[in-house]
Amino acid sequence: MSDFFTCPVRALRLANRLLVAGLLLLLIGLFAAYGLDAYLGLRLLVGAHALTILGPSLLKLGYVLRLAAQQQLNRPGAPCCATA
């Protein structure tokens, strides 16, 4: 697993996916928790509110991973990884 993060290109792809997933979870959670609150049961409403916490958490992780990957890519002699 540590080999995965040594390649900045793969880490950048993962960061982009985390950013998109976090944004989607946040938007779905906001729409369900505050737009559909009258139509949802208690369990689904609690789950929707949980998405409003998990979404920004994924956004933050993706953002930090993206910054780290971009910093590795900007270094001279950055490790290159082969992709097939």
Order of alpha helices (4+ residues) and beta strands (2+ residues): alpha-alpha-alpha
